[in-house]
C-alpha cells in the first residue's frame, strides 16, 4: 500500500499513546516495499517514542476538536490510504479510518471514569465506531466486548495486540542494585504498574500485601488522588511514572508483580512482567487470563484472594516456574507479530 498513518496522542497519554506509537513502529518495521507508516504528532515529546523509519506530520496541539478538524487535510496531503485513530476519529474527510478501541468499559462500567471523559466517550466513540471502516481491538476478549457493547459487526473488528519492548527481558540479577541506586527501592517488594483509578483495584492489593510479612508495595504510575489510607501506608512506595529502562529493572528486581485489575482490554504491564522474568499475579477479569495463559497465577479480585495468590507466587518452586514460563509466553507479543497483524487489519494484501 502506498501510505498508512497512525495518529499518535500527546506525550504522557499512558497506554493509549504507547499503543499508538507501538503500532506506528511495528508497521514501519514490517513494511513491504511501497509501504509507509506515518504518525500525526500532537506533541513534540511524542517523537521520542517513534522509530526513525516512521515519518511524521504535525497537528494543532492540545485540543481534540482542532486535532480532528485538522486531520482530514493532513491525511489528504500525505495521501494516506487509511488512518488509525484511538477511540475518536474525524467525522469528515475521505480517508478510510480504523478505530482502535482498547476496551468498552465506558459503556459497561462508566463509574470508573471521570465525568468529562465518560460523557465524551459515550457520545463520540459509538459514532466513530459506526463510521469507521474497521475497528482494532487489543485482544479477542476485547473484540467480543466491543461487538456487544458498541454493536459493531464482528466482521469489521480485527485484533492487533500490543508488542512488548525488547528491553523487557531477564538480566541475571543485577537489577536490584540499579533500582536501589536510581530509585531508592530496596528489599523485597511487590510491583504494581499503572495509573491509579478505581479499575486498578489497588486498595485491595495494598491490603493483601499488608498481610504478608517482609513485603512492601511499590507503585509505578501516576498516583492520582486517593483518600484511602491503606494507599498512604509507609509500606506503600509511590514512584510516579518512570522511564522504560527503570521500569524494566523494577520488574526484574521485584519479588512479584501484581495486576489485580477489575477489567483490562489487554494489560501490557502483565506482558512486560512476564518478559522480564518476574513472577506474576493477575485477576481473572477481562482479557488478562487470555493474555497470560499458564504463565501467571490468575485469581479473583478480593483482598483474601489476592493475598493467597501472592503467597503462592512467592513460594520458591512456583516462582521459579513462573520465571521460566513468563518470557516464553511474552515471546508471542513481538514487534513483528504486531506489525503483521496491523498490516493485515489495515488491508494490505498478503
Kinemage of the C-alpha trace (Angstrom):
@kinemage 1
@onewidth
@group {chain A} dominant
@subgroup {mainchain}
@vectorlist {calphas} color= white
{ca unk a 1} P 0.000 0.000 0.000
{ca unk a 2} L 1.176 3.488 -0.716
{ca unk a 3} L 0.811 5.014 2.721
{ca unk a 4} L -0.530 4.285 6.180
{ca unk a 5} L -0.857 6.710 9.041
{ca unk a 6} L -1.138 6.242 12.763
{ca unk a 7} L -2.448 9.125 14.878
{ca unk a 8} L -0.193 9.453 17.912
{ca unk a 9} L -1.706 11.045 21.039
{ca unk a 10} L 0.188 13.568 23.048
{ca unk a 11} L 3.137 12.562 25.180
{ca unk a 12} L 2.172 11.165 28.557
{ca unk a 13} L -1.066 9.602 27.365
{ca unk a 14} L -0.212 6.350 29.158
{ca unk a 15} L -1.482 3.190 27.474
{ca unk a 16} L -3.237 4.885 24.570
{ca unk a 17} L -0.176 6.808 23.490
{ca unk a 18} L 2.093 3.812 23.965
{ca unk a 19} L -0.123 1.649 21.770
{ca unk a 20} L -0.279 4.276 19.007
{ca unk a 21} L 3.499 4.636 18.965
{ca unk a 22} L 3.978 0.857 19.093
{ca unk a 23} L 1.661 0.401 16.144
{ca unk a 24} L 3.461 3.025 14.072
{ca unk a 25} L 6.836 1.488 14.915
{ca unk a 26} L 5.631 -2.066 14.253
{ca unk a 27} L 4.128 -1.105 10.891
{ca unk a 28} L 7.379 0.592 9.920
{ca unk a 29} L 9.431 -2.426 10.999
{ca unk a 30} L 7.350 -4.830 8.903
{ca unk a 31} L 6.674 -2.582 5.909
{ca unk a 32} L 6.951 -4.027 2.408
{ca unk a 33} L 8.441 -2.032 -0.484
{ca unk a 34} L 5.972 0.737 -1.267
{ca unk a 35} L 4.521 0.818 2.277
{ca unk a 36} L 4.866 3.851 4.541
{ca unk a 37} L 3.880 4.372 8.168
{ca unk a 38} L 3.216 7.947 9.262
{ca unk a 39} L 2.390 9.421 12.654
{ca unk a 40} L 0.382 12.580 13.168
{ca unk a 41} L 2.020 14.047 16.249
{ca unk a 42} L 0.206 16.425 18.579
{ca unk a 43} L 3.126 16.995 20.970
{ca unk a 44} L 6.880 17.166 20.233
{ca unk a 45} L 7.541 14.829 23.156
{ca unk a 46} L 5.783 12.030 21.306
{ca unk a 47} L 8.557 11.983 18.707
{ca unk a 48} L 10.891 10.287 21.190
{ca unk a 49} L 8.646 7.205 21.073
{ca unk a 50} L 8.825 6.822 17.315
{ca unk a 51} L 11.193 4.699 15.259
{ca unk a 52} L 13.284 6.680 12.785
{ca unk a 53} L 11.521 4.797 9.981
{ca unk a 54} L 8.209 6.403 10.926
{ca unk a 55} L 7.536 9.592 9.002
{ca unk a 56} L 5.587 12.237 10.866
{ca unk a 57} L 3.491 15.338 10.441
{ca unk a 58} L 2.210 17.843 12.981
{ca unk a 59} L -1.286 18.825 14.007
{ca unk a 60} L -2.743 21.582 16.158
{ca unk a 61} L -1.784 20.593 19.707
{ca unk a 62} L -3.701 20.283 22.965
{ca unk a 63} L -7.243 20.401 21.640
{ca unk a 64} L -9.122 17.334 20.445
{ca unk a 65} L -11.557 19.339 18.338
{ca unk a 66} L -8.745 21.088 16.441
{ca unk a 67} L -6.920 17.788 16.039
{ca unk a 68} L -9.919 16.114 14.466
{ca unk a 69} L -10.633 19.154 12.294
{ca unk a 70} L -7.030 19.305 11.044
{ca unk a 71} L -6.567 15.590 10.419
{ca unk a 72} L -8.513 15.238 7.130
{ca unk a 73} L -6.468 17.986 5.497
{ca unk a 74} L -3.171 16.464 6.656
{ca unk a 75} L -4.244 12.976 5.616
{ca unk a 76} L -5.146 14.228 2.174
{ca unk a 77} L -1.801 15.982 1.903
{ca unk a 78} L 0.196 12.828 2.639
{ca unk a 79} L -2.164 10.705 0.519
{ca unk a 80} L -2.889 8.230 3.288
{ca unk a 81} L -4.658 5.029 2.289
{ca unk a 82} L -6.039 4.557 5.781
{ca unk a 83} L -5.746 6.303 9.159
{ca unk a 84} L -5.759 4.807 12.640
{ca unk a 85} L -7.259 6.825 15.471
{ca unk a 86} L -7.797 5.933 19.111
{ca unk a 87} L -11.416 5.947 20.325
{ca unk a 88} L -12.498 9.025 18.339
{ca unk a 89} L -11.889 9.667 14.654
{ca unk a 90} L -12.700 12.641 12.399
{ca unk a 91} L -16.276 12.909 11.203
{ca unk a 92} L -15.373 14.413 7.843
{ca unk a 93} L -12.840 13.530 5.171
{ca unk a 94} L -12.430 10.817 2.589
{ca unk a 95} L -9.582 8.793 4.135
{ca unk a 96} L -10.786 5.404 5.455
{ca unk a 97} L -10.468 5.088 9.224
{ca unk a 98} L -9.534 2.203 11.515
{ca unk a 99} L -10.548 2.990 15.078
{ca unk a 100} L -8.513 1.498 17.930
{ca unk a 101} L -10.776 0.857 20.927
{ca unk a 102} L -8.885 -0.514 23.911
{ca unk a 103} L -11.969 -1.610 25.851
{ca unk a 104} L -15.661 -0.862 26.230
{ca unk a 105} L -15.699 -0.002 29.939
{ca unk a 106} L -17.031 3.493 29.203
{ca unk a 107} L -20.253 1.621 28.340
{ca unk a 108} L -20.093 -1.341 30.720
{ca unk a 109} L -18.594 0.395 33.779
{ca unk a 110} L -18.837 4.175 33.314
{ca unk a 111} L -18.435 4.737 37.059
{ca unk a 112} L -14.707 4.063 36.691
{ca unk a 113} L -14.210 7.184 34.558
{ca unk a 114} L -14.188 10.897 35.400
{ca unk a 115} L -17.431 12.585 34.379
{ca unk a 116} L -15.954 14.553 31.480
{ca unk a 117} L -14.209 11.545 29.929
{ca unk a 118} L -17.291 9.394 30.440
{ca unk a 119} L -19.583 11.842 28.620
{ca unk a 120} L -17.140 12.374 25.742
{ca unk a 121} L -16.527 8.666 25.195
{ca unk a 122} L -20.175 7.692 25.429
{ca unk a 123} L -21.142 10.347 22.887
{ca unk a 124} L -18.316 10.134 20.394
{ca unk a 125} L -16.940 6.588 20.372
{ca unk a 126} L -20.130 4.857 19.161
{ca unk a 127} L -20.434 7.439 16.353
{ca unk a 128} L -16.788 6.989 15.412
{ca unk a 129} L -17.047 3.195 15.545
{ca unk a 130} L -20.108 3.147 13.283
{ca unk a 131} L -18.360 5.403 10.769
{ca unk a 132} L -15.033 3.537 10.868
{ca unk a 133} L -14.185 1.079 8.114
{ca unk a 134} L -12.848 -1.278 10.766
{ca unk a 135} L -12.218 -1.348 14.491
{ca unk a 136} L -8.974 -2.547 16.093
{ca unk a 137} L -9.239 -4.458 19.376
{ca unk a 138} L -6.271 -5.449 21.519
{ca unk a 139} L -7.471 -8.976 22.355
{ca unk a 140} L -10.141 -11.488 21.434
{ca unk a 141} L -11.868 -10.721 24.727
{ca unk a 142} L -11.949 -7.002 23.947
{ca unk a 143} L -13.196 -7.711 20.419
{ca unk a 144} L -16.192 -9.607 21.769
{ca unk a 145} L -16.943 -6.844 24.274
{ca unk a 146} L -16.743 -4.150 21.594
{ca unk a 147} L -19.065 -6.098 19.333
{ca unk a 148} L -21.594 -6.480 22.130
{ca unk a 149} L -21.335 -3.030 23.771
{ca unk a 150} L -20.999 -0.875 20.650
{ca unk a 151} L -22.949 -3.003 18.204
{ca unk a 152} L -20.024 -3.200 15.770
{ca unk a 153} L -20.364 -6.231 13.458
{ca unk a 154} L -17.717 -8.818 14.222
{ca unk a 155} L -16.509 -8.885 10.633
{ca unk a 156} L -15.374 -5.263 10.983
{ca unk a 157} L -13.265 -5.932 14.100
{ca unk a 158} L -9.625 -7.008 13.900
{ca unk a 159} L -7.360 -8.000 16.796
{ca unk a 160} L -3.976 -6.241 16.851
{ca unk a 161} L -2.304 -6.945 20.186
{ca unk a 162} L 0.468 -4.704 21.561
{ca unk a 163} L 4.139 -5.629 21.333
{ca unk a 164} L 6.447 -5.827 24.307
{ca unk a 165} L 9.557 -3.679 24.040
{ca unk a 166} L 12.739 -5.801 23.726
{ca unk a 167} L 14.250 -4.057 26.734
{ca unk a 168} L 11.856 -6.034 28.955
{ca unk a 169} L 13.871 -9.227 29.448
{ca unk a 170} L 15.606 -11.078 32.308
{ca unk a 171} L 19.052 -9.804 33.230
{ca unk a 172} L 20.526 -12.362 35.616
{ca unk a 173} L 20.055 -10.488 38.884
{ca unk a 174} L 21.847 -7.146 38.512
{ca unk a 175} L 18.666 -5.044 38.548
{ca unk a 176} L 18.212 -4.900 42.327
{ca unk a 177} L 21.343 -2.827 42.801
{ca unk a 178} L 20.345 -0.490 39.960
{ca unk a 179} L 16.852 0.247 41.320
{ca unk a 180} L 18.285 0.777 44.794
{ca unk a 181} L 20.727 3.314 43.379
{ca unk a 182} L 18.440 5.038 40.855
{ca unk a 183} L 15.073 4.895 42.630
{ca unk a 184} L 15.870 4.186 46.269
{ca unk a 185} L 13.869 0.954 46.145
{ca unk a 186} L 15.318 -1.935 48.110
{ca unk a 187} L 14.217 -5.019 49.968
{ca unk a 188} L 11.502 -7.477 48.984
{ca unk a 189} L 8.636 -5.813 47.130
{ca unk a 190} L 5.519 -6.394 45.074
{ca unk a 191} L 5.325 -4.164 42.000
{ca unk a 192} L 2.124 -2.705 40.540
{ca unk a 193} L 2.256 -0.690 37.317
{ca unk a 194} L -0.421 1.676 36.043
{ca unk a 195} L -2.088 4.974 36.774
{ca unk a 196} L -4.279 4.998 39.854
{ca unk a 197} L -8.004 4.725 39.216
{ca unk a 198} L -10.757 2.550 40.711
{ca unk a 199} L -10.462 -0.067 37.960
{ca unk a 200} L -6.906 -0.958 39.000
{ca unk a 201} L -8.115 -2.306 42.376
{ca unk a 202} L -5.009 -1.056 44.166
{ca unk a 203} L -6.651 -0.714 47.571
{ca unk a 204} L -7.382 -4.433 47.656
{ca unk a 205} L -3.811 -5.120 46.528
{ca unk a 206} L -2.344 -2.896 49.239
{ca unk a 207} L -4.403 -4.655 51.887
{ca unk a 208} L -3.312 -8.025 50.539
{ca unk a 209} L 0.367 -7.050 50.589
{ca unk a 210} L -0.016 -5.803 54.168
{ca unk a 211} L -0.923 -9.363 55.212
{ca unk a 212} L 2.404 -10.732 54.009
{ca unk a 213} L 5.474 -10.380 56.165
{ca unk a 214} L 8.552 -8.665 54.779
{ca unk a 215} L 6.880 -7.476 51.582
{ca unk a 216} L 6.333 -3.862 50.540
{ca unk a 217} L 4.250 -2.475 47.690
{ca unk a 218} L 5.840 -0.302 45.004
{ca unk a 219} L 3.526 1.610 42.646
{ca unk a 220} L 4.803 2.880 39.290
{ca unk a 221} L 2.336 5.182 37.568
{ca unk a 222} L 0.556 8.474 38.033
{ca unk a 223} L -0.660 8.482 41.655
{ca unk a 224} L -3.850 10.445 41.047
{ca unk a 225} L -5.996 11.390 44.018
{ca unk a 226} L -6.902 8.853 46.661
{ca unk a 227} L -8.313 9.177 50.150
{ca unk a 228} L -7.768 5.513 51.007
{ca unk a 229} L -5.396 5.413 53.997
{ca unk a 230} L -4.100 1.962 53.051
{ca unk a 231} L -2.511 3.509 49.942
{ca unk a 232} L -0.730 6.038 52.173
{ca unk a 233} L 0.728 3.381 54.437
{ca unk a 234} L 4.535 3.582 54.917
{ca unk a 235} L 4.875 0.149 53.271
{ca unk a 236} L 3.470 1.601 50.039
{ca unk a 237} L 6.054 3.406 47.930
{ca unk a 238} L 4.835 5.763 45.191
{ca unk a 239} L 7.294 6.304 42.349
{ca unk a 240} L 5.097 8.122 39.844
{ca unk a 241} L 5.757 7.396 36.196
{ca unk a 242} L 9.196 6.004 35.448
{ca unk a 243} L 11.094 5.545 32.200
{ca unk a 244} L 11.148 2.195 30.461
{ca unk a 245} L 14.722 1.372 31.461
{ca unk a 246} L 13.922 1.885 35.153
{ca unk a 247} L 10.610 0.071 34.725
{ca unk a 248} L 12.359 -2.948 33.228
{ca unk a 249} L 14.708 -3.029 36.213
{ca unk a 250} L 11.766 -2.784 38.617
{ca unk a 251} L 10.159 -5.856 37.065
{ca unk a 252} L 13.451 -7.752 37.313
{ca unk a 253} L 14.059 -6.719 40.913
{ca unk a 254} L 10.505 -7.316 42.180
{ca unk a 255} L 9.686 -10.470 44.097
{ca unk a 256} L 6.321 -10.476 42.315
{ca unk a 257} L 4.273 -8.197 40.060
{ca unk a 258} L 0.537 -7.935 40.727
{ca unk a 259} L -2.110 -6.730 38.286
{ca unk a 260} L -5.442 -7.308 40.082
{ca unk a 261} L -7.450 -5.013 37.805
{ca unk a 262} L -11.226 -5.191 37.703
{ca unk a 263} L -11.042 -5.148 33.921
{ca unk a 264} L -8.458 -4.859 31.127
{ca unk a 265} L -8.834 -4.939 27.362
{ca unk a 266} L -5.278 -6.290 27.209
{ca unk a 267} L -2.921 -5.447 30.075
{ca unk a 268} L 0.533 -4.583 28.721
{ca unk a 269} L 2.207 -4.450 32.179
{ca unk a 270} L 1.384 -8.149 32.556
{ca unk a 271} L 3.290 -8.948 29.365
{ca unk a 272} L 6.191 -6.706 30.373
{ca unk a 273} L 6.434 -8.501 33.719
{ca unk a 274} L 6.401 -11.924 32.046
{ca unk a 275} L 9.017 -10.849 29.522
{ca unk a 276} L 11.237 -9.607 32.348
{ca unk a 277} L 11.054 -12.938 34.158
{ca unk a 278} L 9.070 -11.659 37.142
{ca unk a 279} L 6.538 -13.938 38.877
{ca unk a 280} L 3.114 -12.535 38.066
{ca unk a 281} L -0.332 -12.468 39.675
{ca unk a 282} L -3.285 -11.184 37.634
{ca unk a 283} L -7.013 -11.012 38.133
{ca unk a 284} L -9.473 -13.235 36.332
{ca unk a 285} L -11.174 -10.225 34.741
{ca unk a 286} L -11.291 -9.017 31.157
{ca unk a 287} L -8.539 -10.120 28.809
{ca unk a 288} L -5.908 -10.889 31.445
{ca unk a 289} L -6.439 -14.683 31.525
{ca unk a 290} L -6.286 -14.736 27.714
{ca unk a 291} L -3.059 -12.735 27.676
{ca unk a 292} L -1.094 -14.620 30.358
{ca unk a 293} L -2.176 -18.199 29.669
{ca unk a 294} L -0.492 -20.515 32.179
{ca unk a 295} L 2.463 -18.162 32.793
{ca unk a 296} L 0.876 -16.345 35.751
{ca unk a 297} L -1.274 -17.077 38.770
{ca unk a 298} L -4.836 -15.991 37.983
{ca unk a 299} L -7.013 -15.014 40.934
{ca unk a 300} L -10.160 -13.223 41.998
{ca unk a 301} L -10.201 -9.553 42.921
{ca unk a 302} L -10.875 -9.642 46.674
{ca unk a 303} L -8.201 -8.914 49.266
{ca unk a 304} L -8.297 -12.518 50.510
{ca unk a 305} L -7.902 -13.961 47.009
{ca unk a 306} L -5.074 -11.618 46.071
{ca unk a 307} L -3.195 -12.344 49.317
{ca unk a 308} L -3.394 -16.099 48.723
{ca unk a 309} L -2.249 -15.695 45.120
{ca unk a 310} L 0.718 -13.589 46.204
{ca unk a 311} L 1.723 -16.227 48.756
{ca unk a 312} L 1.522 -18.882 46.053
{ca unk a 313} L 3.592 -16.865 43.580
{ca unk a 314} L 6.277 -16.192 46.183
{ca unk a 315} L 6.704 -19.884 47.023
{ca unk a 316} L 10.169 -20.713 45.610
{ca unk a 317} L 9.159 -23.591 43.343
{ca unk a 318} L 6.217 -21.660 41.895
{ca unk a 319} L 8.306 -18.512 41.497
{ca unk a 320} L 10.954 -20.404 39.544
{ca unk a 321} L 8.290 -21.935 37.303
{ca unk a 322} L 6.754 -18.522 36.577
{ca unk a 323} L 10.163 -17.003 35.834
{ca unk a 324} L 10.677 -19.707 33.231
{ca unk a 325} L 7.201 -19.614 31.681
{ca unk a 326} L 6.835 -15.825 31.566
{ca unk a 327} L 9.403 -14.997 28.882
{ca unk a 328} L 8.129 -17.875 26.724
{ca unk a 329} L 4.582 -16.547 26.872
{ca unk a 330} L 5.656 -12.937 26.279
{ca unk a 331} L 7.583 -14.011 23.169
{ca unk a 332} L 4.256 -14.148 21.311
{ca unk a 333} L 3.893 -10.370 21.611
{ca unk a 334} L 6.635 -9.103 19.304
{ca unk a 335} L 7.042 -6.079 17.065
{ca unk a 336} L 6.892 -8.433 14.082
{ca unk a 337} L 3.639 -10.031 15.254
{ca unk a 338} L 2.030 -6.657 15.905
{ca unk a 339} L 3.204 -5.242 12.587
{ca unk a 340} L 1.982 -8.179 10.517
{ca unk a 341} L -1.371 -8.183 12.332
{ca unk a 342} L -1.577 -4.432 11.838
{ca unk a 343} L -0.918 -4.526 8.091
{ca unk a 344} L -3.421 -7.370 7.670
{ca unk a 345} L -6.049 -5.475 9.645
{ca unk a 346} L -5.481 -2.314 7.633
{ca unk a 347} L -5.950 -4.134 4.349
{ca unk a 348} L -2.550 -4.809 2.819
{ca unk a 349} L -2.788 -7.829 0.516
{ca unk a 350} L -0.887 -10.867 1.809
